[in-house]
Amino acid sequence: MTATDFRNYSVLVIEDEAFTRMVLAKMLANLGFKAVHQAPDGEAGLAAVVAHAPDAVVCDVEMKPLDGLGFLKALRAGNDARAKALPVVFLTNRADPAVVAEAAALGADTFIVKPATPDTLRAKLGERLV
């Protein structure tokens, strides 16, 4: 199996738990992303999308004050065509069918049930970027 080449891509991690965010950022850096940006919640995530124009987003579902679904809704509601098409991979502790359905209706690309691993990140992001 060949390694997925992410060196031309940047990614944004939106996760409210600092340790989990750091671990995800390290895994993504080790996968070869040219840049890994971080945000502690959906509001900061929206600002980071504007500031850094990432190629993909890995986003926790359950956060405060703005959760992952709120982030995605705001992202898709804007006038920026790039943001409307930005791949968003949701992280969740449980794949609740109602949450999955709502996220899909808002334009989520896929889910990873926590804990994320390098292999699941490579596979889910590789499907959307490479």
BATORVEX-686002 format. One line per 8 residues: number of its first residue (from 0); for each residue x, y, z of C-alpha. Coordinates in nm, 4 decimals, decimal comma. Layout:
BEGIN
NUM> X/Y/Z  ... $
! end
This chain:
BEGIN
0> 0,0000/0,0000/0,0000  0,1370/0,3392/-0,0932  0,1362/0,6256/0,1513  -0,1108/0,9036/0,0842  0,0679/1,2240/-0,0130  -0,0694/1,5162/0,1890  0,2330/1,7485/0,1511  0,0409/1,9932/-0,0700 $
8> -0,2505/2,0204/0,1722  -0,3267/2,1986/0,4975  -0,5786/2,0891/0,7575  -0,7633/2,2558/1,0439  -0,8346/2,0667/1,3667  -1,1301/2,1985/1,5687  -1,1434/2,0254/1,9075  -1,2260/2,1662/2,2513 $
16> -1,0128/1,9223/2,4507  -0,6569/2,0582/2,4335  -0,4841/1,7204/2,4755  -0,6976/1,5548/2,2062  -0,6409/1,8535/1,9749  -0,2638/1,8267/2,0255  -0,2649/1,4509/1,9590  -0,4720/1,4977/1,6414 $
24> -0,2431/1,7780/1,5212  0,0628/1,5586/1,5795  -0,0938/1,2641/1,3924  -0,1837/1,4895/1,0990  0,1645/1,6437/1,0916  0,3112/1,2926/1,0910  0,0879/1,2071/0,7940  0,2744/1,4809/0,6045 $
32> 0,0332/1,7743/0,5869  0,2185/2,0945/0,4918  0,0354/2,2814/0,7706  -0,1877/2,1838/1,0618  -0,3923/2,4660/1,2129  -0,5866/2,4378/1,5374  -0,8972/2,5924/1,6933  -1,0596/2,5201/2,0322 $
40> -1,4247/2,5565/1,9220  -1,6522/2,6248/1,6274  -1,6326/3,0042/1,6525  -1,2528/2,9995/1,6490  -1,2754/2,7403/1,3715  -1,4736/2,9755/1,1485  -1,2110/3,2468/1,2021  -0,9331/2,9944/1,1284 $
48> -1,0985/2,8941/0,7998  -1,0889/3,2590/0,6924  -0,7345/3,3155/0,8214  -0,5716/2,9959/0,6928  -0,7904/2,8660/0,4056  -0,7310/2,4985/0,4933  -0,7918/2,2228/0,2409  -0,9861/2,0127/0,4936 $
56> -1,1282/2,0304/0,8451  -1,1290/1,7664/1,1185  -1,3958/1,8801/1,3649  -1,5317/1,7531/1,6940  -1,9120/1,7415/1,7133  -1,9624/1,8246/2,0824  -1,8067/2,1606/2,1789  -1,9105/2,4889/2,3406 $
64> -1,9961/2,7650/2,2741  -2,0366/2,6693/1,9054  -2,0490/2,2950/1,8402  -1,9457/2,1120/1,5245  -2,2931/2,1183/1,3727  -2,3172/2,4943/1,4330  -1,9729/2,5378/1,2775  -2,0743/2,3396/0,9698 $
72> -2,4062/2,5220/0,9342  -2,2312/2,8613/0,9493  -1,9557/2,7444/0,7137  -2,2003/2,6225/0,4495  -2,4323/2,9244/0,4875  -2,1715/3,1813/0,3821  -2,1114/3,3188/0,0333  -1,7630/3,1689/-0,0036 $
80> -1,7813/2,8882/-0,2616  -1,4565/2,7396/-0,1306  -1,5962/2,7186/0,2239  -1,9175/2,5602/0,0973  -1,7113/2,2827/-0,0654  -1,4498/2,2448/0,2119  -1,4255/1,8781/0,3191  -1,5322/1,8383/0,6836 $
88> -1,4588/1,5165/0,8730  -1,6482/1,4971/1,2020  -1,5116/1,3321/1,5143  -1,7639/1,1934/1,7576  -1,7735/0,9757/2,0664  -2,0748/0,7953/1,9315  -2,2285/0,7733/1,5873  -2,5785/0,8766/1,6944 $
96> -2,8038/0,8275/1,3871  -2,9831/1,1599/1,4448  -2,6536/1,3508/1,4655  -2,5181/1,1699/1,1584  -2,8354/1,2530/0,9638  -2,8272/1,6188/1,0688  -2,4586/1,6504/0,9849  -2,5101/1,4864/0,6450 $
104> -2,7987/1,7250/0,5717  -2,5687/2,0176/0,6557  -2,2979/1,8890/0,4212  -2,0622/1,6855/0,6416  -1,8379/1,4611/0,4376  -1,7797/1,1741/0,6798  -1,7421/1,0672/1,0426  -1,4691/0,9126/1,2532 $
112> -1,5740/0,7579/1,5835  -1,3201/0,8510/1,8522  -1,0481/0,7733/1,9122  -0,9110/0,8717/1,5732  -0,6072/0,6817/1,4514  -0,3504/0,7733/1,1868  -0,4998/0,5050/0,9610  -0,8565/0,6355/0,9894 $
120> -0,7419/0,9956/0,9381  -0,5344/0,8937/0,6342  -0,8239/0,6988/0,4847  -1,1000/0,9566/0,5440  -0,8916/1,2584/0,4384  -0,7338/1,0705/0,1484  -1,0801/1,0003/0,0068  -1,1510/1,3729/-0,0006 $
128> -0,8171/1,5280/-0,0945  -0,5935/1,3009/-0,2972 $
! end
